[in-house]
Amino acid sequence: MSLDFGTIRLKQKGGHGGHNGLRDIIQHIGDRFLRVRVGVGRPPAGWDPANFVLGKWSKQESEAMDSLVDEGVSAIEKIITEDIEAAMRQFNIRN
């Protein structure tokens, strides 16, 4: 939720940021793993964050998913073929 919808960011390690799944992974293996983070945006005022994250996407968001998945795959390919630093330089661009 800390990233705008459709934003991709790569990280080498970090905290769980309130995400229970990441909290569990970190508890078991530590925080030194690569992450491809995909933003979902912030919930509107008054919305429960869990309901927002687990809710349906808007039509515009649904239409953007193919492109977003392709960009995520490209980021992973860059990590594999080069390294995380090269991928971060390419994909962690602020717009």
Gaussian input, Z-matrix of N, CA and C with variables (Angstrom, degrees):
# hf/3-21g

backbone

0 1
 N
 C     1     B1
 C     2     B2     1     A1
 N     3     B3     2     A2     1     D1
 C     4     B4     3     A3     2     D2
 C     5     B5     4     A4     3     D3
 N     6     B6     5     A5     4     D4
 C     7     B7     6     A6     5     D5
 C     8     B8     7     A7     6     D6
 N     9     B9     8     A8     7     D7
 C    10    B10     9     A9     8     D8
 C    11    B11    10    A10     9     D9
 N    12    B12    11    A11    10    D10
 C    13    B13    12    A12    11    D11
 C    14    B14    13    A13    12    D12
 N    15    B15    14    A14    13    D13
 C    16    B16    15    A15    14    D14
 C    17    B17    16    A16    15    D15
 N    18    B18    17    A17    16    D16
 C    19    B19    18    A18    17    D17
 C    20    B20    19    A19    18    D18
 N    21    B21    20    A20    19    D19
 C    22    B22    21    A21    20    D20
 C    23    B23    22    A22    21    D21
 N    24    B24    23    A23    22    D22
 C    25    B25    24    A24    23    D23
 C    26    B26    25    A25    24    D24
 N    27    B27    26    A26    25    D25
 C    28    B28    27    A27    26    D26
 C    29    B29    28    A28    27    D27
 N    30    B30    29    A29    28    D28
 C    31    B31    30    A30    29    D29
 C    32    B32    31    A31    30    D30
 N    33    B33    32    A32    31    D31
 C    34    B34    33    A33    32    D32
 C    35    B35    34    A34    33    D33
 N    36    B36    35    A35    34    D34
 C    37    B37    36    A36    35    D35
 C    38    B38    37    A37    36    D36
 N    39    B39    38    A38    37    D37
 C    40    B40    39    A39    38    D38
 C    41    B41    40    A40    39    D39
 N    42    B42    41    A41    40    D40
 C    43    B43    42    A42    41    D41
 C    44    B44    43    A43    42    D42
 N    45    B45    44    A44    43    D43
 C    46    B46    45    A45    44    D44
 C    47    B47    46    A46    45    D45
 N    48    B48    47    A47    46    D46
 C    49    B49    48    A48    47    D47
 C    50    B50    49    A49    48    D48
 N    51    B51    50    A50    49    D49
 C    52    B52    51    A51    50    D50
 C    53    B53    52    A52    51    D51
 N    54    B54    53    A53    52    D52
 C    55    B55    54    A54    53    D53
 C    56    B56    55    A55    54    D54
 N    57    B57    56    A56    55    D55
 C    58    B58    57    A57    56    D56
 C    59    B59    58    A58    57    D57
 N    60    B60    59    A59    58    D58
 C    61    B61    60    A60    59    D59
 C    62    B62    61    A61    60    D60
 N    63    B63    62    A62    61    D61
 C    64    B64    63    A63    62    D62
 C    65    B65    64    A64    63    D63
 N    66    B66    65    A65    64    D64
 C    67    B67    66    A66    65    D65
 C    68    B68    67    A67    66    D66
 N    69    B69    68    A68    67    D67
 C    70    B70    69    A69    68    D68
 C    71    B71    70    A70    69    D69
 N    72    B72    71    A71    70    D70
 C    73    B73    72    A72    71    D71
 C    74    B74    73    A73    72    D72
 N    75    B75    74    A74    73    D73
 C    76    B76    75    A75    74    D74
 C    77    B77    76    A76    75    D75
 N    78    B78    77    A77    76    D76
 C    79    B79    78    A78    77    D77
 C    80    B80    79    A79    78    D78
 N    81    B81    80    A80    79    D79
 C    82    B82    81    A81    80    D80
 C    83    B83    82    A82    81    D81
 N    84    B84    83    A83    82    D82
 C    85    B85    84    A84    83    D83
 C    86    B86    85    A85    84    D84
 N    87    B87    86    A86    85    D85
 C    88    B88    87    A87    86    D86
 C    89    B89    88    A88    87    D87
 N    90    B90    89    A89    88    D88
 C    91    B91    90    A90    89    D89
 C    92    B92    91    A91    90    D90
 N    93    B93    92    A92    91    D91
 C    94    B94    93    A93    92    D92
 C    95    B95    94    A94    93    D93
 N    96    B96    95    A95    94    D94
 C    97    B97    96    A96    95    D95
 C    98    B98    97    A97    96    D96
 N    99    B99    98    A98    97    D97
 C   100   B100    99    A99    98    D98
 C   101   B101   100   A100    99    D99
 N   102   B102   101   A101   100   D100
 C   103   B103   102   A102   101   D101
 C   104   B104   103   A103   102   D102
 N   105   B105   104   A104   103   D103
 C   106   B106   105   A105   104   D104
 C   107   B107   106   A106   105   D105
 N   108   B108   107   A107   106   D106
 C   109   B109   108   A108   107   D107
 C   110   B110   109   A109   108   D108
 N   111   B111   110   A110   109   D109
 C   112   B112   111   A111   110   D110
 C   113   B113   112   A112   111   D111
 N   114   B114   113   A113   112   D112
 C   115   B115   114   A114   113   D113
 C   116   B116   115   A115   114   D114
 N   117   B117   116   A116   115   D115
 C   118   B118   117   A117   116   D116
 C   119   B119   118   A118   117   D117
 N   120   B120   119   A119   118   D118
 C   121   B121   120   A120   119   D119
 C   122   B122   121   A121   120   D120
 N   123   B123   122   A122   121   D121
 C   124   B124   123   A123   122   D122
 C   125   B125   124   A124   123   D123
 N   126   B126   125   A125   124   D124
 C   127   B127   126   A126   125   D125
 C   128   B128   127   A127   126   D126
 N   129   B129   128   A128   127   D127
 C   130   B130   129   A129   128   D128
 C   131   B131   130   A130   129   D129
 N   132   B132   131   A131   130   D130
 C   133   B133   132   A132   131   D131
 C   134   B134   133   A133   132   D132
 N   135   B135   134   A134   133   D133
 C   136   B136   135   A135   134   D134
 C   137   B137   136   A136   135   D135
 N   138   B138   137   A137   136   D136
 C   139   B139   138   A138   137   D137
 C   140   B140   139   A139   138   D138
 N   141   B141   140   A140   139   D139
 C   142   B142   141   A141   140   D140
 C   143   B143   142   A142   141   D141
 N   144   B144   143   A143   142   D142
 C   145   B145   144   A144   143   D143
 C   146   B146   145   A145   144   D144
 N   147   B147   146   A146   145   D145
 C   148   B148   147   A147   146   D146
 C   149   B149   148   A148   147   D147
 N   150   B150   149   A149   148   D148
 C   151   B151   150   A150   149   D149
 C   152   B152   151   A151   150   D150
 N   153   B153   152   A152   151   D151
 C   154   B154   153   A153   152   D152
 C   155   B155   154   A154   153   D153
 N   156   B156   155   A155   154   D154
 C   157   B157   156   A156   155   D155
 C   158   B158   157   A157   156   D156
 N   159   B159   158   A158   157   D157
 C   160   B160   159   A159   158   D158
 C   161   B161   160   A160   159   D159
 N   162   B162   161   A161   160   D160
 C   163   B163   162   A162   161   D161
 C   164   B164   163   A163   162   D162
 N   165   B165   164   A164   163   D163
 C   166   B166   165   A165   164   D164
 C   167   B167   166   A166   165   D165
 N   168   B168   167   A167   166   D166
 C   169   B169   168   A168   167   D167
 C   170   B170   169   A169   168   D168
 N   171   B171   170   A170   169   D169
 C   172   B172   171   A171   170   D170
 C   173   B173   172   A172   171   D171
 N   174   B174   173   A173   172   D172
 C   175   B175   174   A174   173   D173
 C   176   B176   175   A175   174   D174
 N   177   B177   176   A176   175   D175
 C   178   B178   177   A177   176   D176
 C   179   B179   178   A178   177   D177
 N   180   B180   179   A179   178   D178
 C   181   B181   180   A180   179   D179
 C   182   B182   181   A181   180   D180
 N   183   B183   182   A182   181   D181
 C   184   B184   183   A183   182   D182
 C   185   B185   184   A184   183   D183
 N   186   B186   185   A185   184   D184
 C   187   B187   186   A186   185   D185
 C   188   B188   187   A187   186   D186
 N   189   B189   188   A188   187   D187
 C   190   B190   189   A189   188   D188
 C   191   B191   190   A190   189   D189
 N   192   B192   191   A191   190   D190
 C   193   B193   192   A192   191   D191
 C   194   B194   193   A193   192   D192
 N   195   B195   194   A194   193   D193
 C   196   B196   195   A195   194   D194
 C   197   B197   196   A196   195   D195
 N   198   B198   197   A197   196   D196
 C   199   B199   198   A198   197   D197
 C   200   B200   199   A199   198   D198
 N   201   B201   200   A200   199   D199
 C   202   B202   201   A201   200   D200
 C   203   B203   202   A202   201   D201
 N   204   B204   203   A203   202   D202
 C   205   B205   204   A204   203   D203
 C   206   B206   205   A205   204   D204
 N   207   B207   206   A206   205   D205
 C   208   B208   207   A207   206   D206
 C   209   B209   208   A208   207   D207
 N   210   B210   209   A209   208   D208
 C   211   B211   210   A210   209   D209
 C   212   B212   211   A211   210   D210
 N   213   B213   212   A212   211   D211
 C   214   B214   213   A213   212   D212
 C   215   B215   214   A214   213   D213
 N   216   B216   215   A215   214   D214
 C   217   B217   216   A216   215   D215
 C   218   B218   217   A217   216   D216
 N   219   B219   218   A218   217   D217
 C   220   B220   219   A219   218   D218
 C   221   B221   220   A220   219   D219
 N   222   B222   221   A221   220   D220
 C   223   B223   222   A222   221   D221
 C   224   B224   223   A223   222   D222
 N   225   B225   224   A224   223   D223
 C   226   B226   225   A225   224   D224
 C   227   B227   226   A226   225   D225
 N   228   B228   227   A227   226   D226
 C   229   B229   228   A228   227   D227
 C   230   B230   229   A229   228   D228
 N   231   B231   230   A230   229   D229
 C   232   B232   231   A231   230   D230
 C   233   B233   232   A232   231   D231
 N   234   B234   233   A233   232   D232
 C   235   B235   234   A234   233   D233
 C   236   B236   235   A235   234   D234
 N   237   B237   236   A236   235   D235
 C   238   B238   237   A237   236   D236
 C   239   B239   238   A238   237   D237
 N   240   B240   239   A239   238   D238
 C   241   B241   240   A240   239   D239
 C   242   B242   241   A241   240   D240
 N   243   B243   242   A242   241   D241
 C   244   B244   243   A243   242   D242
 C   245   B245   244   A244   243   D243
 N   246   B246   245   A245   244   D244
 C   247   B247   246   A246   245   D245
 C   248   B248   247   A247   246   D246
 N   249   B249   248   A248   247   D247
 C   250   B250   249   A249   248   D248
 C   251   B251   250   A250   249   D249
 N   252   B252   251   A251   250   D250
 C   253   B253   252   A252   251   D251
 C   254   B254   253   A253   252   D252
 N   255   B255   254   A254   253   D253
 C   256   B256   255   A255   254   D254
 C   257   B257   256   A256   255   D255
 N   258   B258   257   A257   256   D256
 C   259   B259   258   A258   257   D257
 C   260   B260   259   A259   258   D258
 N   261   B261   260   A260   259   D259
 C   262   B262   261   A261   260   D260
 C   263   B263   262   A262   261   D261
 N   264   B264   263   A263   262   D262
 C   265   B265   264   A264   263   D263
 C   266   B266   265   A265   264   D264
 N   267   B267   266   A266   265   D265
 C   268   B268   267   A267   266   D266
 C   269   B269   268   A268   267   D267
 N   270   B270   269   A269   268   D268
 C   271   B271   270   A270   269   D269
 C   272   B272   271   A271   270   D270
 N   273   B273   272   A272   271   D271
 C   274   B274   273   A273   272   D272
 C   275   B275   274   A274   273   D273
 N   276   B276   275   A275   274   D274
 C   277   B277   276   A276   275   D275
 C   278   B278   277   A277   276   D276
 N   279   B279   278   A278   277   D277
 C   280   B280   279   A279   278   D278
 C   281   B281   280   A280   279   D279
 N   282   B282   281   A281   280   D280
 C   283   B283   282   A282   281   D281
 C   284   B284   283   A283   282   D282

   B1=1.4503
   B2=1.5241
   B3=1.3259
   B4=1.4624
   B5=1.5222
   B6=1.3328
   B7=1.4618
   B8=1.5261
   B9=1.3183
   B10=1.4690
   B11=1.5231
   B12=1.3241
   B13=1.4551
   B14=1.5272
   B15=1.3288
   B16=1.4576
   B17=1.5112
   B18=1.3203
   B19=1.4553
   B20=1.5234
   B21=1.3281
   B22=1.4580
   B23=1.5156
   B24=1.3143
   B25=1.4611
   B26=1.5218
   B27=1.3157
   B28=1.4538
   B29=1.5153
   B30=1.3239
   B31=1.4661
   B32=1.5178
   B33=1.3307
   B34=1.4589
   B35=1.5188
   B36=1.3013
   B37=1.4628
   B38=1.5139
   B39=1.3103
   B40=1.4518
   B41=1.5095
   B42=1.3141
   B43=1.4552
   B44=1.5159
   B45=1.3151
   B46=1.4641
   B47=1.5198
   B48=1.3270
   B49=1.4602
   B50=1.5192
   B51=1.3376
   B52=1.4561
   B53=1.5186
   B54=1.3275
   B55=1.4627
   B56=1.5198
   B57=1.3317
   B58=1.4633
   B59=1.5223
   B60=1.3198
   B61=1.4677
   B62=1.5171
   B63=1.3425
   B64=1.4677
   B65=1.5192
   B66=1.3150
   B67=1.4666
   B68=1.5299
   B69=1.3191
   B70=1.4596
   B71=1.5316
   B72=1.3137
   B73=1.4659
   B74=1.5260
   B75=1.3179
   B76=1.4660
   B77=1.5273
   B78=1.3089
   B79=1.4580
   B80=1.5332
   B81=1.3317
   B82=1.4615
   B83=1.5295
   B84=1.3307
   B85=1.4751
   B86=1.5226
   B87=1.3163
   B88=1.4585
   B89=1.5150
   B90=1.3351
   B91=1.4684
   B92=1.5169
   B93=1.3192
   B94=1.4578
   B95=1.5332
   B96=1.3278
   B97=1.4591
   B98=1.5230
   B99=1.3168
   B100=1.4619
   B101=1.5209
   B102=1.3280
   B103=1.4624
   B104=1.5269
   B105=1.2967
   B106=1.4611
   B107=1.5209
   B108=1.3216
   B109=1.4668
   B110=1.5286
   B111=1.3150
   B112=1.4640
   B113=1.5290
   B114=1.3177
   B115=1.4557
   B116=1.5150
   B117=1.3302
   B118=1.4673
   B119=1.5268
   B120=1.3267
   B121=1.4646
   B122=1.5200
   B123=1.3121
   B124=1.4745
   B125=1.5191
   B126=1.3265
   B127=1.4698
   B128=1.5285
   B129=1.3125
   B130=1.4654
   B131=1.5336
   B132=1.2931
   B133=1.4695
   B134=1.5230
   B135=1.3153
   B136=1.4464
   B137=1.5210
   B138=1.3141
   B139=1.4665
   B140=1.5174
   B141=1.3204
   B142=1.4535
   B143=1.5319
   B144=1.3355
   B145=1.4688
   B146=1.5355
   B147=1.3301
   B148=1.4682
   B149=1.5293
   B150=1.3231
   B151=1.4671
   B152=1.5195
   B153=1.3259
   B154=1.4609
   B155=1.5274
   B156=1.3283
   B157=1.4656
   B158=1.5228
   B159=1.3244
   B160=1.4588
   B161=1.5313
   B162=1.3326
   B163=1.4584
   B164=1.5201
   B165=1.3250
   B166=1.4625
   B167=1.5237
   B168=1.3411
   B169=1.4612
   B170=1.5249
   B171=1.3212
   B172=1.4620
   B173=1.5325
   B174=1.3117
   B175=1.4695
   B176=1.5265
   B177=1.3314
   B178=1.4720
   B179=1.5247
   B180=1.3297
   B181=1.4633
   B182=1.5301
   B183=1.3144
   B184=1.4651
   B185=1.5158
   B186=1.3409
   B187=1.4614
   B188=1.5276
   B189=1.3259
   B190=1.4687
   B191=1.5226
   B192=1.3294
   B193=1.4625
   B194=1.5217
   B195=1.3261
   B196=1.4678
   B197=1.5265
   B198=1.3138
   B199=1.4645
   B200=1.5272
   B201=1.3128
   B202=1.4610
   B203=1.5249
   B204=1.3214
   B205=1.4677
   B206=1.5262
   B207=1.3277
   B208=1.4707
   B209=1.5275
   B210=1.3216
   B211=1.4616
   B212=1.5296
   B213=1.3164
   B214=1.4625
   B215=1.5231
   B216=1.3197
   B217=1.4672
   B218=1.5263
   B219=1.3199
   B220=1.4681
   B221=1.5280
   B222=1.3222
   B223=1.4625
   B224=1.5250
   B225=1.3058
   B226=1.4697
   B227=1.5252
   B228=1.3336
   B229=1.4682
   B230=1.5247
   B231=1.3387
   B232=1.4608
   B233=1.5316
   B234=1.3185
   B235=1.4645
   B236=1.5272
   B237=1.3205
   B238=1.4676
   B239=1.5276
   B240=1.3273
   B241=1.4621
   B242=1.5200
   B243=1.3201
   B244=1.4653
   B245=1.5186
   B246=1.3166
   B247=1.4620
   B248=1.5155
   B249=1.3103
   B250=1.4667
   B251=1.5176
   B252=1.3398
   B253=1.4681
   B254=1.5259
   B255=1.3344
   B256=1.4709
   B257=1.5227
   B258=1.3263
   B259=1.4633
   B260=1.5217
   B261=1.3297
   B262=1.4629
   B263=1.5255
   B264=1.3146
   B265=1.4736
   B266=1.5273
   B267=1.3136
   B268=1.4654
   B269=1.5250
   B270=1.3170
   B271=1.4563
   B272=1.5304
   B273=1.3084
   B274=1.4671
   B275=1.5231
   B276=1.3014
   B277=1.4578
   B278=1.5310
   B279=1.3063
   B280=1.4706
   B281=1.5190
   B282=1.3224
   B283=1.4781
   B284=1.4800
   A1=111.51
   A2=116.73
   A3=118.60
   A4=112.06
   A5=117.25
   A6=121.45
   A7=109.79
   A8=116.36
   A9=120.34
   A10=109.56
   A11=116.18
   A12=120.79
   A13=109.74
   A14=115.63
   A15=121.34
   A16=115.37
   A17=117.80
   A18=121.01
   A19=108.94
   A20=116.46
   A21=121.28
   A22=108.22
   A23=116.48
   A24=122.40
   A25=108.52
   A26=115.80
   A27=122.20
   A28=108.87
   A29=115.99
   A30=122.04
   A31=109.20
   A32=115.08
   A33=119.85
   A34=112.30
   A35=117.96
   A36=122.47
   A37=107.76
   A38=116.86
   A39=119.94
   A40=111.31
   A41=115.67
   A42=121.86
   A43=111.94
   A44=115.30
   A45=120.33
   A46=112.98
   A47=117.73
   A48=120.73
   A49=113.65
   A50=117.40
   A51=120.50
   A52=114.26
   A53=117.36
   A54=121.42
   A55=109.14
   A56=116.83
   A57=120.46
   A58=113.44
   A59=117.43
   A60=119.83
   A61=111.27
   A62=116.65
   A63=120.23
   A64=111.06
   A65=116.49
   A66=120.07
   A67=109.70
   A68=117.08
   A69=121.90
   A70=111.13
   A71=117.25
   A72=120.96
   A73=110.24
   A74=116.77
   A75=121.21
   A76=110.53
   A77=117.31
   A78=121.39
   A79=110.65
   A80=116.42
   A81=120.05
   A82=114.04
   A83=118.24
   A84=118.71
   A85=113.93
   A86=118.11
   A87=120.84
   A88=111.09
   A89=115.84
   A90=119.97
   A91=114.31
   A92=117.91
   A93=120.41
   A94=110.95
   A95=115.55
   A96=121.63
   A97=107.73
   A98=115.41
   A99=120.64
   A100=109.86
   A101=114.55
   A102=120.18
   A103=110.33
   A104=114.57
   A105=121.59
   A106=104.29
   A107=115.38
   A108=121.03
   A109=108.76
   A110=116.26
   A111=121.93
   A112=107.50
   A113=115.53
   A114=120.76
   A115=113.44
   A116=114.16
   A117=121.02
   A118=111.03
   A119=117.10
   A120=121.01
   A121=112.23
   A122=114.54
   A123=122.22
   A124=110.45
   A125=116.93
   A126=118.84
   A127=110.61
   A128=117.12
   A129=120.26
   A130=110.11
   A131=116.42
   A132=121.51
   A133=110.43
   A134=115.32
   A135=120.92
   A136=115.53
   A137=117.31
   A138=120.17
   A139=109.67
   A140=116.32
   A141=121.98
   A142=107.83
   A143=118.02
   A144=120.29
   A145=113.45
   A146=118.12
   A147=120.39
   A148=110.48
   A149=117.77
   A150=120.50
   A151=111.06
   A152=116.85
   A153=120.88
   A154=110.58
   A155=116.47
   A156=120.98
   A157=111.27
   A158=117.10
   A159=121.13
   A160=113.00
   A161=117.15
   A162=120.93
   A163=112.85
   A164=115.36
   A165=121.79
   A166=110.45
   A167=114.98
   A168=120.44
   A169=109.22
   A170=114.31
   A171=119.07
   A172=108.71
   A173=116.31
   A174=120.33
   A175=110.29
   A176=117.15
   A177=120.92
   A178=111.24
   A179=116.64
   A180=120.22
   A181=110.42
   A182=117.23
   A183=120.93
   A184=111.71
   A185=116.34
   A186=120.79
   A187=112.31
   A188=117.42
   A189=121.57
   A190=112.93
   A191=118.17
   A192=120.99
   A193=114.29
   A194=119.76
   A195=120.58
   A196=110.86
   A197=115.60
   A198=120.72
   A199=111.28
   A200=116.04
   A201=121.29
   A202=111.08
   A203=117.27
   A204=120.93
   A205=109.80
   A206=117.31
   A207=120.95
   A208=111.09
   A209=117.01
   A210=120.43
   A211=110.78
   A212=117.57
   A213=121.18
   A214=111.70
   A215=116.55
   A216=121.24
   A217=109.90
   A218=117.17
   A219=120.47
   A220=111.27
   A221=116.76
   A222=120.70
   A223=110.51
   A224=117.24
   A225=121.10
   A226=110.43
   A227=116.69
   A228=119.87
   A229=111.44
   A230=116.71
   A231=121.01
   A232=110.61
   A233=117.03
   A234=120.66
   A235=109.88
   A236=116.51
   A237=121.15
   A238=111.63
   A239=117.15
   A240=119.98
   A241=113.71
   A242=117.52
   A243=120.93
   A244=108.24
   A245=117.26
   A246=121.51
   A247=108.67
   A248=115.49
   A249=120.32
   A250=111.81
   A251=117.75
   A252=119.51
   A253=111.49
   A254=117.14
   A255=120.73
   A256=110.48
   A257=116.20
   A258=120.05
   A259=110.76
   A260=116.87
   A261=120.15
   A262=110.84
   A263=117.50
   A264=119.65
   A265=111.09
   A266=116.97
   A267=120.51
   A268=112.57
   A269=118.00
   A270=120.42
   A271=114.88
   A272=118.63
   A273=120.19
   A274=110.99
   A275=116.17
   A276=123.08
   A277=108.93
   A278=117.15
   A279=121.57
   A280=108.40
   A281=115.95
   A282=120.05
   A283=111.68
   D1=-15.15
   D2=-178.44
   D3=-78.36
   D4=-8.38
   D5=177.53
   D6=-112.44
   D7=143.29
   D8=175.79
   D9=-60.22
   D10=153.27
   D11=179.26
   D12=-53.82
   D13=131.41
   D14=175.49
   D15=87.41
   D16=-5.81
   D17=178.51
   D18=-78.39
   D19=134.22
   D20=176.07
   D21=-112.43
   D22=133.26
   D23=176.70
   D24=-136.22
   D25=139.00
   D26=178.25
   D27=-106.71
   D28=142.48
   D29=179.02
   D30=-139.41
   D31=151.84
   D32=177.46
   D33=-91.15
   D34=-31.24
   D35=177.79
   D36=-163.47
   D37=175.54
   D38=178.55
   D39=159.65
   D40=-173.80
   D41=-179.66
   D42=-86.85
   D43=-174.45
   D44=-177.44
   D45=-88.15
   D46=-18.39
   D47=178.27
   D48=56.99
   D49=29.33
   D50=179.42
   D51=85.47
   D52=-1.40
   D53=-178.73
   D54=-85.03
   D55=115.20
   D56=-174.62
   D57=-63.80
   D58=-34.70
   D59=177.43
   D60=-63.55
   D61=-45.50
   D62=176.92
   D63=-65.52
   D64=-37.72
   D65=178.16
   D66=-56.88
   D67=-44.42
   D68=-179.42
   D69=-66.37
   D70=-43.76
   D71=178.57
   D72=-60.70
   D73=-47.24
   D74=-179.73
   D75=-61.33
   D76=-40.01
   D77=178.72
   D78=-60.04
   D79=-36.29
   D80=-175.38
   D81=-89.86
   D82=-36.86
   D83=-175.19
   D84=-123.02
   D85=-4.24
   D86=-176.87
   D87=91.88
   D88=-177.05
   D89=-173.52
   D90=-102.43
   D91=7.76
   D92=-176.79
   D93=-94.61
   D94=74.34
   D95=173.84
   D96=-142.63
   D97=154.61
   D98=-178.13
   D99=-77.94
   D100=145.36
   D101=-178.71
   D102=-129.81
   D103=137.10
   D104=169.03
   D105=-112.35
   D106=105.45
   D107=-176.27
   D108=-95.34
   D109=136.37
   D110=178.74
   D111=-123.71
   D112=122.22
   D113=-176.88
   D114=-74.18
   D115=141.66
   D116=174.79
   D117=-114.31
   D118=-7.45
   D119=-179.63
   D120=84.93
   D121=176.65
   D122=-179.41
   D123=-94.70
   D124=146.03
   D125=176.53
   D126=-70.53
   D127=152.23
   D128=174.44
   D129=-60.68
   D130=156.86
   D131=179.74
   D132=-52.77
   D133=133.26
   D134=177.37
   D135=88.02
   D136=-8.82
   D137=-179.78
   D138=-83.84
   D139=143.67
   D140=171.74
   D141=-71.18
   D142=125.58
   D143=-178.95
   D144=-54.96
   D145=-39.86
   D146=179.90
   D147=-63.33
   D148=-43.20
   D149=178.52
   D150=-64.65
   D151=-35.93
   D152=178.66
   D153=-65.08
   D154=-50.81
   D155=-176.74
   D156=-64.64
   D157=-36.95
   D158=-176.64
   D159=-91.24
   D160=-1.92
   D161=-177.75
   D162=-79.59
   D163=-179.44
   D164=179.86
   D165=-77.53
   D166=148.59
   D167=175.10
   D168=-79.86
   D169=154.81
   D170=172.92
   D171=-70.36
   D172=168.57
   D173=177.98
   D174=-59.79
   D175=-42.73
   D176=179.24
   D177=-62.72
   D178=-42.19
   D179=179.56
   D180=-65.31
   D181=-43.50
   D182=177.92
   D183=-59.38
   D184=-42.10
   D185=179.94
   D186=-67.31
   D187=-26.31
   D188=-179.54
   D189=-81.57
   D190=-11.92
   D191=-171.76
   D192=-64.00
   D193=-40.97
   D194=-179.91
   D195=-57.80
   D196=-46.54
   D197=179.29
   D198=-64.13
   D199=-41.34
   D200=-179.38
   D201=-65.38
   D202=-42.60
   D203=177.50
   D204=-63.09
   D205=-43.11
   D206=177.92
   D207=-59.11
   D208=-41.53
   D209=179.50
   D210=-66.97
   D211=-39.45
   D212=176.62
   D213=-62.74
   D214=-42.50
   D215=177.45
   D216=-63.04
   D217=-42.33
   D218=177.82
   D219=-60.70
   D220=-39.25
   D221=178.07
   D222=-63.58
   D223=-43.21
   D224=179.24
   D225=-65.26
   D226=-42.13
   D227=177.78
   D228=-60.68
   D229=-39.48
   D230=178.45
   D231=-64.17
   D232=-40.88
   D233=176.79
   D234=-59.79
   D235=-44.42
   D236=-176.47
   D237=-70.48
   D238=-44.33
   D239=-174.70
   D240=-81.80
   D241=-25.16
   D242=178.44
   D243=-120.67
   D244=-97.97
   D245=176.14
   D246=-167.45
   D247=172.96
   D248=-176.29
   D249=-63.38
   D250=-37.09
   D251=-178.64
   D252=-63.96
   D253=-43.02
   D254=177.99
   D255=-63.26
   D256=-41.82
   D257=179.39
   D258=-65.17
   D259=-41.22
   D260=179.04
   D261=-63.71
   D262=-40.00
   D263=178.31
   D264=-62.31
   D265=-36.05
   D266=-178.29
   D267=-79.61
   D268=-41.42
   D269=-169.45
   D270=-101.50
   D271=-19.64
   D272=-178.58
   D273=-91.46
   D274=46.56
   D275=-179.46
   D276=-89.81
   D277=129.26
   D278=177.31
   D279=-83.32
   D280=130.20
   D281=178.31
   D282=-97.43

